[in-house]
Amino acid sequence: MTRSERRERILAAAAGVFAERGYDAAGMREVAARAGISTPVLYDHFPAKAQLYAGLLQSEVDRLQAAWGELPEPRDAEELFVATVDAIFGWIERNQQGWRMIFAEAPSDPEVAEVHRRGQARATEKLAELFAAVPLSTGLDRSRANELFAETYKSAVNAIAGWWWHNRDLPRAHVVALTTDLLWHGLRRLTLQEDP
């Protein structure tokens, strides 16, 4: 096995351990065992748990942002909103470990918690960019409004995703439909579009 192949195996194992146990309860020995390597070999690649977590979280946020960047050009604000919600839940469905790492409770280690906070901030920034494409009429400066909506909708969608995590018998299409029905109506009132 090459060094890069071993590193990928370590990252895959670590993603599972961190997602299942959270940063604080995850152990490097467990990561090594799951990767099928010795603990010294793991430390050769990642000298500390914090570095392993930070590198993994960064790659998960990169994947999330890439998924949101692949949205098709919408015809109107509602289509953009529905496509965004579908993209979010699609990413969660394909990357359950990444979702838990990015949006679960922040680690207690202050340095690692800061890495976690920056990862969430990057997700919010990307979502704010998507809101910038929606024509809105608010009393707020547009950039602040985008940030407000991104933070609000991120929290709501994350709460729904947490519920979905424990109710996986419900298909993603139903979760997306329920979420958009719940969240779109309030936002729709702020769009510049005329009611049909």
N, C-alpha and C positions, 0 to 999 in steps of 0.2 A: 504494500500500500504506500502511495506517495504521501509526502507531508501534507499537500493540499487536500488529498482525499481523506486523510486522517482528521484534518481540521474540520472538514465538512461533516464527518461522522460525529465529531465532538459537538459541533453546533446543533446538529439534529437531536442528539441525545440531551443536550443542555436545554433546548427548547421544550422538550417534553417534561423534564424535571422541574424547570422553573414554572411552566404553566400549571403543572399539577400541584406543586408544593408552595409556590411563591418564592421570592428571592430569599427571604429570611430563613425559611425551613429547608431550602435546597442545600445539598452538600456536594462538594467536589468529588468525594469518593463515589457517591451515587451516580454522578455524571460519568465518571470514568468507567464504572461497572457497566452502565447502560451502553456506553460507546465501545465496550469490549477492549479497553486498554488499561494500563496501570495508571495509578494516580501520578507517579513521577512524569509519565509521558504527557498526561493532561497538563501538568504544571509547566512542562516544556513549551507547550503551545500558549497557555494562558496562565501567567504567574499568580493570578488572584481571581477569586470568584467575581469580584467587582468588574474586572476587565472582561471576563467572559460574558457577564450579563450585559455590560454596556455595548460590547460589539454585537451581540445577538439582538439587543433591542434596536440598535441603529439599523440593522439589516431588515428587521420586521417593519419599522417605520418606512424605510425606503420602499419595501414591497407594497405597503398600504398606499403610499403616495403614487406609486406607479399605477396601481389599479384604478385610482380615482382619475389619473391623467388620461386613461383610455376611454373616457366617456364620449359617446357620439355627440355631434353638434345638435342641440335640442331645437325643436320648432318653437317652443314657448316656455314660459317659466314653470308651468306645472310639469311638463315633460322633463325638464332639467331636474326638478325636485324628485320626481319618481325615479329617474335614472340614477340619481345620486344615492337615494335610499337603497335601491336595488344593488348598486355597486358596493355599498357598505356591507350589506348583509351577504352578498356573494363573496366578498373578501373574508368575512367572518366564517362563512361556511367552509371555505377552502383553507383557512388559516386560523383554526381555533386556538392553537397555541400562541400565535402572534397576537391575536385579540386579547387573550388573557394577560399576556405580558405587558401590552401597551396600556390597556384600560383597567386592569385590576388594581387593587390597592397598592399604593406606593411602598417601596421597601423602607425599612426603618433606618438603614445606613444613610446618613445625610448626603454623602457623595453620590451614592447610587440613586437615592431619591431625586437628586438634581438631574441625573441622566434621564430618569423616568419622566420628570416634569418637562424636560426639553423635548422628549419624544412626543408627549401629549401636545405640547405647544406646536410642534411641527404639523401634527395631524389637524389641529385647529386652524392653523394658517392655510393649509390646503383646502379645508372645508370653507374657510372665509373666501378664498379665491373662487370657489364654485358659487357662493352666494353673490359675489360681485357681478355675475352674469344674469342675475334675476333682477328685473326692473322693480324697484321698491320706492314707495313714497313714505318717508319717515321724517321726523323732526331732527333726527341725529345726523351728524356727519357720516357720509356713506361708509368710510373705512371702519368707523366705530360700530355702525349698524351691522356690517358684515361680520365683525368679530363677535358682537353680541349674539347674533343669530347662530353663528358657527358654534359658539360655546354652549348655547341653549340646546340646540338640536343635537350636538354631540352627546350631551348629558342624557337627553331623552332617548336617543337611539341606543346608547350604551346600556341604559336601564332596561330597555326592551330586549336587547341582545342578551343581557344577563338572565332575564326571565326565559328567553328562548333556549338558553344553554341547558335549562332544566326541563324543557318541554320540546324536545327535538322531534316528537312525533308530528308537530305542526310543520308543514312544508314551508320553505322559504318564501314562495309566492304569496302564501297567506299572511306571513309575517310582514312582508313588504306592503301588501294591500292594507292591512290594518294600521301599520305605521303611517303610511301616507294619508290615509283617511283621518287619522288622529291629528297629524301635524300640519298637513297642507292647508286646512281651512283657515287657521289663524294667519298663516303667512299670506295666503291668497288675498286677504283683505288689504294687505299692504302693497300688493302689486299694482302697477299702473294700468293693468288690463281692465277692460270693461267686463262686467258680469255678462255671461251669455244670455 
